[in-house]
Amino acid sequence: MGSFVDKIIAKKGHLIHKLKAKDSTGRWAYYFVLVEQAREQAFLAALESNQSIDLLDYGKVVASNYGEEPSDEVKAMLKEKYNFDV
């Protein structure tokens, strides 16, 4: 496993939200967002609003790729860095 930050993220897997959404250019993308508990309710409410949101306002994007599913590269990186199975 990598850096100190990576080790912290690895322990917070329960706070990682997986979502498929269109980015600001209208392309489908798949995101893995670390949202701390204090921001989680606001994040979920923002998602339900169907408005455009900036994911960075709510947490840290730990991985993303274009497409409607996580890519093999993203899956491998999440497994290697954080021991997450996607």
Z-matrix of the N, CA and C atoms (Angstrom, degrees):
N
C 1 1.454
C 2 1.523 1 108.32
N 3 1.307 2 116.16 1 154.23
C 4 1.446 3 121.80 2 -171.21
C 5 1.505 4 115.41 3 -85.23
N 6 1.303 5 115.38 4 -123.12
C 7 1.456 6 123.46 5 -170.58
C 8 1.527 7 112.57 6 -72.10
N 9 1.311 8 114.51 7 171.91
C 10 1.462 9 121.55 8 175.18
C 11 1.526 10 110.29 9 -57.71
N 12 1.328 11 117.10 10 -42.83
C 13 1.469 12 121.61 11 179.80
C 14 1.529 13 109.85 12 -61.62
N 15 1.331 14 117.09 13 -42.49
C 16 1.463 15 120.65 14 178.26
C 17 1.525 16 111.02 15 -59.46
N 18 1.325 17 116.49 16 -39.25
C 19 1.465 18 120.56 17 179.72
C 20 1.529 19 111.10 18 -66.24
N 21 1.317 20 116.53 19 -38.46
C 22 1.471 21 120.64 20 177.15
C 23 1.530 22 109.71 21 -64.06
N 24 1.325 23 116.69 22 -47.26
C 25 1.466 24 121.03 23 179.90
C 26 1.524 25 110.13 24 -60.67
N 27 1.322 26 117.46 25 -40.67
C 28 1.464 27 121.42 26 -179.39
C 29 1.525 28 111.52 27 -58.77
N 30 1.324 29 117.30 28 -31.31
C 31 1.467 30 121.07 29 179.43
C 32 1.526 31 112.54 30 -81.99
N 33 1.328 32 117.28 31 -6.80
C 34 1.464 33 120.94 32 -176.43
C 35 1.526 34 111.96 33 -114.04
N 36 1.318 35 116.71 34 30.36
C 37 1.460 36 120.53 35 -178.51
C 38 1.517 37 113.59 36 -54.66
N 39 1.331 38 116.80 37 -31.88
C 40 1.464 39 120.69 38 179.34
C 41 1.533 40 112.02 39 -67.37
N 42 1.330 41 117.77 40 -12.72
C 43 1.467 42 121.37 41 179.39
C 44 1.531 43 112.44 42 -101.20
N 45 1.331 44 116.88 43 4.60
C 46 1.461 45 120.93 44 178.82
C 47 1.523 46 108.77 45 -87.11
N 48 1.313 47 115.67 46 125.05
C 49 1.466 48 121.78 47 176.77
C 50 1.520 49 108.58 48 -103.74
N 51 1.326 50 115.97 49 131.50
C 52 1.464 51 121.79 50 176.70
C 53 1.517 52 107.14 51 -101.81
N 54 1.326 53 117.03 52 130.20
C 55 1.450 54 118.14 53 177.48
C 56 1.512 55 112.25 54 -149.92
N 57 1.312 56 113.39 55 149.35
C 58 1.460 57 121.87 56 175.29
C 59 1.519 58 106.28 57 -109.20
N 60 1.315 59 116.35 58 127.95
C 61 1.463 60 120.60 59 -177.83
C 62 1.519 61 108.98 60 -156.03
N 63 1.312 62 115.21 61 164.38
C 64 1.461 63 119.38 62 174.63
C 65 1.522 64 108.64 63 -85.89
N 66 1.325 65 115.59 64 138.98
C 67 1.462 66 119.49 65 178.04
C 68 1.525 67 109.30 66 -82.18
N 69 1.315 68 116.66 67 -174.82
C 70 1.470 69 121.03 68 -175.62
C 71 1.524 70 113.07 69 -64.85
N 72 1.338 71 117.49 70 -16.02
C 73 1.473 72 120.56 71 178.24
C 74 1.526 73 112.02 72 -96.62
N 75 1.332 74 116.82 73 -0.86
C 76 1.455 75 120.79 74 179.24
C 77 1.518 76 114.77 75 90.56
N 78 1.328 77 117.59 76 4.31
C 79 1.470 78 121.28 77 178.55
C 80 1.526 79 110.19 78 -87.24
N 81 1.344 80 115.78 79 142.33
C 82 1.460 81 119.73 80 175.21
C 83 1.519 82 109.60 81 -67.89
N 84 1.304 83 115.41 82 138.41
C 85 1.460 84 121.34 83 177.89
C 86 1.527 85 108.89 84 -143.87
N 87 1.305 86 115.62 85 155.00
C 88 1.458 87 122.41 86 178.08
C 89 1.521 88 107.04 87 -115.03
N 90 1.325 89 116.18 88 129.20
C 91 1.462 90 121.56 89 -174.53
C 92 1.526 91 111.37 90 -123.98
N 93 1.318 92 115.78 91 146.38
C 94 1.458 93 123.52 92 169.89
C 95 1.522 94 105.43 93 -119.38
N 96 1.332 95 116.27 94 113.79
C 97 1.464 96 121.52 95 -172.43
C 98 1.528 97 110.06 96 -119.77
N 99 1.326 98 115.94 97 124.70
C 100 1.462 99 121.38 98 174.16
C 101 1.522 100 107.40 99 -84.24
N 102 1.334 101 115.91 100 115.33
C 103 1.466 102 121.75 101 -179.77
C 104 1.525 103 107.47 102 -119.30
N 105 1.316 104 116.16 103 115.95
C 106 1.464 105 120.06 104 178.72
C 107 1.528 106 109.53 105 -65.25
N 108 1.330 107 116.06 106 152.54
C 109 1.463 108 121.21 107 -176.36
C 110 1.520 109 113.33 108 -52.65
N 111 1.312 110 117.44 109 -38.28
C 112 1.465 111 121.26 110 -177.78
C 113 1.531 112 112.23 111 -62.69
N 114 1.333 113 118.53 112 -24.41
C 115 1.474 114 122.60 113 -177.89
C 116 1.527 115 112.39 114 -105.18
N 117 1.341 116 117.00 115 -5.44
C 118 1.461 117 120.55 116 -170.83
C 119 1.532 118 113.47 117 -62.54
N 120 1.315 119 118.53 118 -45.52
C 121 1.467 120 119.93 119 -179.07
C 122 1.523 121 111.15 120 -63.36
N 123 1.326 122 117.09 121 -41.41
C 124 1.471 123 120.67 122 177.96
C 125 1.526 124 110.35 123 -64.58
N 126 1.328 125 116.92 124 -39.22
C 127 1.465 126 121.71 125 178.65
C 128 1.526 127 110.44 126 -63.05
N 129 1.319 128 116.90 127 -48.50
C 130 1.464 129 120.67 128 -179.73
C 131 1.526 130 111.24 129 -63.12
N 132 1.326 131 117.09 130 -39.36
C 133 1.467 132 120.56 131 177.37
C 134 1.523 133 110.52 132 -64.32
N 135 1.321 134 117.21 133 -40.40
C 136 1.466 135 120.93 134 178.80
C 137 1.526 136 110.63 135 -63.98
N 138 1.327 137 117.22 136 -40.11
C 139 1.467 138 120.35 137 177.95
C 140 1.525 139 111.32 138 -63.03
N 141 1.327 140 116.40 139 -40.59
C 142 1.462 141 120.76 140 -178.98
C 143 1.524 142 112.58 141 -70.95
N 144 1.315 143 117.80 142 -18.53
C 145 1.462 144 121.22 143 -177.05
C 146 1.523 145 112.83 144 -73.42
N 147 1.332 146 117.59 145 -14.91
C 148 1.469 147 122.65 146 -176.83
C 149 1.524 148 112.65 147 59.45
N 150 1.322 149 116.84 148 21.42
C 151 1.458 150 121.90 149 174.82
C 152 1.525 151 108.48 150 -96.54
N 153 1.304 152 115.95 151 160.58
C 154 1.458 153 120.87 152 175.07
C 155 1.527 154 108.25 153 -69.27
N 156 1.336 155 116.41 154 131.67
C 157 1.465 156 119.77 155 178.82
C 158 1.527 157 109.52 156 -129.78
N 159 1.316 158 115.14 157 156.93
C 160 1.460 159 122.02 158 173.64
C 161 1.526 160 106.48 159 -98.33
N 162 1.322 161 116.72 160 111.62
C 163 1.462 162 120.65 161 -177.54
C 164 1.521 163 112.22 162 -56.62
N 165 1.318 164 117.05 163 -31.19
C 166 1.465 165 120.72 164 -178.85
C 167 1.527 166 112.83 165 -68.49
N 168 1.342 167 117.05 166 -16.20
C 169 1.461 168 119.99 167 174.81
C 170 1.528 169 111.21 168 -70.09
N 171 1.327 170 116.73 169 -18.56
C 172 1.464 171 121.41 170 -173.69
C 173 1.523 172 114.17 171 -115.77
N 174 1.322 173 116.45 172 -20.86
C 175 1.454 174 117.94 173 -177.53
C 176 1.512 175 112.21 174 -176.75
N 177 1.324 176 114.37 175 -158.83
C 178 1.463 177 121.97 176 -177.49
C 179 1.523 178 108.40 177 -115.27
N 180 1.323 179 116.61 178 126.10
C 181 1.460 180 120.77 179 174.75
C 182 1.530 181 106.52 180 -77.84
N 183 1.335 182 115.99 181 112.66
C 184 1.464 183 119.18 182 -177.98
C 185 1.521 184 111.64 183 -90.23
N 186 1.340 185 116.97 184 -18.95
C 187 1.467 186 120.93 185 176.36
C 188 1.518 187 108.66 186 -164.57
N 189 1.337 188 115.31 187 152.68
C 190 1.465 189 120.28 188 175.69
C 191 1.516 190 108.92 189 -162.70
N 192 1.316 191 114.86 190 159.35
C 193 1.462 192 120.76 191 173.35
C 194 1.521 193 108.38 192 -158.51
N 195 1.336 194 115.50 193 156.37
C 196 1.452 195 119.64 194 174.83
C 197 1.516 196 108.97 195 -76.68
N 198 1.329 197 115.26 196 145.87
C 199 1.453 198 121.40 197 -179.28
C 200 1.513 199 110.09 198 122.68
N 201 1.330 200 115.46 199 176.60
C 202 1.457 201 120.15 200 -176.14
C 203 1.521 202 113.37 201 -98.28
N 204 1.316 203 116.77 202 -0.75
C 205 1.464 204 122.58 203 178.16
C 206 1.528 205 108.32 204 -138.02
N 207 1.331 206 116.96 205 156.53
C 208 1.463 207 118.55 206 174.27
C 209 1.530 208 109.73 207 -63.65
N 210 1.311 209 116.72 208 136.61
C 211 1.465 210 120.68 209 179.08
C 212 1.531 211 109.66 210 -74.47
N 213 1.321 212 115.71 211 161.45
C 214 1.464 213 120.21 212 176.61
C 215 1.523 214 110.71 213 -60.48
N 216 1.338 215 116.55 214 -35.21
C 217 1.464 216 120.59 215 179.57
C 218 1.527 217 111.31 216 -65.12
N 219 1.336 218 116.47 217 -43.03
C 220 1.470 219 120.36 218 179.26
C 221 1.523 220 109.76 219 -66.39
N 222 1.319 221 117.26 220 -43.19
C 223 1.469 222 120.40 221 178.25
C 224 1.526 223 110.66 222 -58.56
N 225 1.334 224 116.52 223 -44.94
C 226 1.466 225 120.92 224 -179.68
C 227 1.525 226 111.10 225 -64.77
N 228 1.335 227 117.40 226 -41.98
C 229 1.461 228 121.10 227 179.75
C 230 1.529 229 110.80 228 -64.27
N 231 1.333 230 117.19 229 -43.01
C 232 1.464 231 120.40 230 179.54
C 233 1.528 232 111.09 231 -64.04
N 234 1.312 233 116.49 232 -37.93
C 235 1.467 234 120.60 233 178.16
C 236 1.530 235 110.16 234 -67.36
N 237 1.327 236 116.11 235 -46.04
C 238 1.466 237 120.53 236 -177.10
C 239 1.525 238 112.49 237 -67.86
N 240 1.343 239 116.85 238 -47.49
C 241 1.471 240 120.37 239 -174.78
C 242 1.521 241 113.39 240 -78.27
N 243 1.351 242 116.38 241 -39.03
C 244 1.464 243 120.01 242 -169.98
C 245 1.528 244 114.10 243 -122.82
N 246 1.344 245 116.80 244 -2.95
C 247 1.463 246 122.44 245 -176.16
C 248 1.531 247 111.72 246 61.19
N 249 1.341 248 116.78 247 34.52
C 250 1.466 249 122.38 248 177.09
C 251 1.519 250 109.08 249 -94.28
N 252 1.320 251 116.34 250 132.59
C 253 1.462 252 121.42 251 171.99
C 254 1.514 253 108.10 252 -98.37
N 255 1.324 254 115.74 253 125.40
C 256 1.469 255 120.78 254 -179.01
C 257 1.509 256 108.47 255 -110.83
